[in-house]
Amino acid sequence: MKPPLNVTQLLPDLDQTHLDWLEEEAIFILRETAATFERPALLFSGGKDSCVVLRLAEKAFKSRIASGEGAGSYRGRLPFPLLHVDTGHNFSEVIAFRDRRVAEMGERLVVGHLEDSIRRGTVRLAHPLESRNGHQTVTLLEAIEEHRFDALLGGARRDEEKARAKERIFSHRDAFGQWQPKEQRPELWSLFNTRIKPGEHMRVFPISNWTELDVWLYIARENIPLPGMYYAHQRQVIRRKGLLVPLTDVTPVQAGESVETLQVRFRTVGDMTCTCPVQSAAANAVEVVAETLDVTISERGATRMDDRTSDAAMERRKKEGYF
């Protein structure tokens, strides 16, 4: 594990003017979505990317309090609800953060529970500890149908994974919620074709052109709150298949394995059965920026077990309706 770079003078020396351009583009996309669709929703899991999109939405639709009590915060309501698919295997720290953040902002949160899909019989698990990550698609599509959402704003970025790099900013989904990579619409000169037929919807990615480094630079600049898991902390882990698997009720130690307590942080948070931390001493966003400058593998490639099954794993799930 490398110690963090000396970042005392690092951040001021980084040219961050591109963040203003990225922010402007994202706010334009958010406003275009709100103006074009009747029932949009913002996917909010409590993860870093969705926290950034949430801050961008505040800037797009709320007024900032300049002085007095609450200075620096935002007043008003978003023109759409927040949506989260809860697998039942999410980290408790993330769920607590999600609920606290939504309560602070006074926004409406819609939660689709995978447990409800299991009870309905639309999701069937091979065994109780099976990863539920891929099964989120069913619950998401059920939530879209129930609430008649016609656009979902998400925090996906093109540098995360190969399949995401193929996707447009306004990504069409057919009446079955599926994505067809070879039938995507052109997006020239920031002109977006947002027409959909009844039963269809769009996935919209305002930070599609951002990188992981951009996200962390923005988090540091805007002082965006995140779950504490994103920063260095002590955690019991198991070394498995080249990853550090967190010790939890759904990821217990197996025969021949041993439990270690290491200083780690999470680069991404998701279903406990497939999300792994990395060793790190980065205790704040600026130190994470320094670490991110030095990485060569995306956060999904470095920490997500479900993306290691095959090079086409994500693309297959996205065709079926995954985030």
PyMOL commands that set and color helices and strands:
alter all, ss='L'
color gray80, all
select helices_A, chain A and resi 10-13+17-36+48-61+92-105+114-120+136-147+164-166+181-183+212-222+228-230+285-292+299-303+305-308+313-320
alter helices_A, ss='H'
color red, helices_A
select strands_A, chain A and resi 40-43+63-64+74-75+82-86+109-113+151-153+170-173+201-204+233-240+243-246+259-265+278-279
alter strands_A, ss='S'
color yellow, strands_A
deselect
rebuild
show_as cartoon
